[in-house]
Each structure stands twice: as C-alpha cells, then as structure tokens.
C-alpha cells in the first residue's frame, strides 16, 4: 500500500492554463499497483501506444482533496511512457463535482511503488 501527498492542478473548461490546487492525498492499493505494472508492461510491448487510462473504484481510493477543491468524480489513473523511456508514469485525473473542472496530480514513476 502506497500513500501519496502530491501537488494537484485544476483547469476549468475554456481556461488557457492550469492553476495549482494544493496537495491531494490518495492511496494506491496492492491490486491497483499490479494493474499499473501491467499497464506499464502493455505500453512497453507496444510500438504505437504510449498511454492508457485505468478506471478507479473511488470507494477504495482513500482520496483526500484540498478544501477548495471538494469532491472529485470520474477518477482514473492515466498511465504513460515516453517513446525512448521504458519506465512508466501515472497520475490521478478526475473532475470537480462542483464545476466539472479538470483536476490532476503531478506524475509518479510506477517504479516508486513498493
């Protein structure tokens, strides 16, 4: 089980750039760790595909957002790798319930999961 406190960003629809949202906290379960590792392998085996999304069961996410953010919906882990880098990265992405603004965390290297 891995817990992360990581910077989050938000981008309302039509905005030119993202703004800081504060620290977001979430936990990656052992089962999700296996899914992330499998996604990393899948992307490494592909010559064309460099990214994919993994749906998250929000009731098991143990997600804590900053007070000014509020609740999130449609949460996923976005997994990606760079063409010349075999290491996979992921970040949390979702939408604020209050205004449907995009919210996402900074990226984490899958190798960092223990």
Secondary structure, DSSP 4 states (H G I P E B T S, - for coil): -EEEEEEEEEE-TT-SS-EEEEEEEEEE-HHHHHHHHHHHHHHHH-SS--EEEEE--GGGT--B--TTT--EEEEEEEEE--TT----EEEEEEEETTT--EEEEPPEEGGG--
